[in-house]
């Protein structure tokens, strides 16, 4: 019957394990596929946004190039500036991201502003882009970090070029300002969820724009973030997963470094939101499998229950028999062992000594007996209490047991604080060696005893040995060992004596 039950349990276990393993594999595999699709989608977005950003920057650079050529060819007088303003007014509607175009002379004074009248005494010589062009002869466009426009107080990205006079000397700067919020119009049309974000920054980690727009992010530098510190070191495009240093949200990042401009486009999706569909699918799969497992388990339980009913009486009888045997063994152990120390008791000692005495007489081999008494044990009880005294007896018993190296040796609690050790096939020298081992063990692993002259628990040992015809009786051997113990105690304790 038990074999049949085991086969049913084995079959159910195989079914459970197979369904659970298959479900786990399916959930893990679907999660990997979901992450691959998310990363692919993110990389496609970075490609599109990078192309968009490069296009805006390139268009702005071309516009600047045309304006610089006119200024260097026609000059920057009032009439030329007026014609330049008319040209800009026709160009500006072509770029919805454009906030304004401003022309500055070599001293930083405003010559033209496309989006507002020039304030009296307006000067931008302190702007980073103006200082860059004034001190750097490069004719390449310069993309500055986001700043607040002095014209309308909005956050703008500035792309600028210098223009020179007829002598080739610095004559001023033309700057195109791109409104950050206008720049983000396309970004805002992309659904990245509540926890998603899109960013455009310099390769040195300085942020240009971020969607959703947060003003406190405009002055941030992310050079220490994992993307810049770890991933962009040896590659220009890739994906990563880590927790944002801005808001503590774990996101899946796709990043792409521009081949033509020092820009990095980043698309981040909240990991929890991105995996929501997978989580729903995984939960449904797990619920379905759990239902199947419960149904299978229920059927198996009913089958096993029916089989168990047939063997119930047999099991009860078997249990009763085992309990009876266990009880008998326990009673036998209690009858032959000391309850406190677990050593053999006086009855066990007497029976064993009688048997070993008879065996020694017939074989002619030696038989030794150690009588061991704890020194000043009454003082120990008076000083530490009887509970501590019981614990002391247990500790001494444990140490004495460690010194009994052979299976035939028997250590017993003889009574009170007295122990006895029967050492078959052991002569006087061997018994003395065991006794010295006991004394050394107690000395190296001491038990505190403040009222003992030795400041620790010690024992006195009496040794008696005999063999063959010299072995009179078990009682005679005990009496000799007792006399030896008495002499050891009178000689100062913590020692052995042999008779």
Secondary structure, DSSP 8 states (H G I E B T S, - for coil): -HHHHHHHHHHHHHHHHHHHHHHHHHHHHHHHHHHHHHHHHHHHHHHHHHHHHHHHHHHHHHHHHHHHHHHHHH-SSHHHHHHHHHHHHHHHTT-TTEEEEEEEETTSBEEEESSS---TT-B-TTSHHHHHHHH----S-EE---EE-TTT--EEEEEEEEEE-TTS-EEEEEEEEEEHHHHTHHHHTS---TT-EEEEEETTSBEEEEES--GGGTT-B-TTSHIIIIITTT-SEEEEEEE-TTT--EEEEEEEE-SSSSEEEEEEEEHHHHTHHHHHHHHHHHHHHHHHHHHHHHHHHHHHHHHHHHTHHHHHHHHHHHHHHHHHHHHHHHHHB-TTT-SB-HHHHHHHHHHHHHHHHHH--EEEEEEEEETTHHHHHHHH-HHHHHHHHHHHHHHHHHH--STT-EEEEEETTEEEEEEET--HHHHHHHHHHHHHHHHHS--B-TTSTTSB--EEEEEEEEEGGG---HHHHHHHHHHHHHHHHHTTSSSEEE-
